[in-house]
Amino acid sequence: MSFRRIDEQPLMLDSSNKKFGGVCGGIGRYLDIAPLFVRIAAIVMLCIAPQPTLLAYGLAWAILSDGPSRRRFDDSEY
């Protein structure tokens, strides 16, 4: 794991690794951990405290800007 300054990579939605909105993918990329662990933590928190978790997720989805997509498309797909 390499440590980097926080201002090198801002917290953004991850449009290339999203399941529902890209919040967990963006947090995982920001913390440099697998988004799967963030999703598991979100599900656990959803079971423990559903209202605050849904509120925090919804606010993050509304406030965070969409990050650059790392997917590459070519004309042969369409």
Buried (B, 14 or more C-beta within 10 A) or exposed (E): EEEEEEEEEEBBBBBBBBEEBBBBBBBBBBEEEEBEEBBEBBEEBBEEEEEEBEEBBEEBBEEBEEBEEEEEEEEEEE
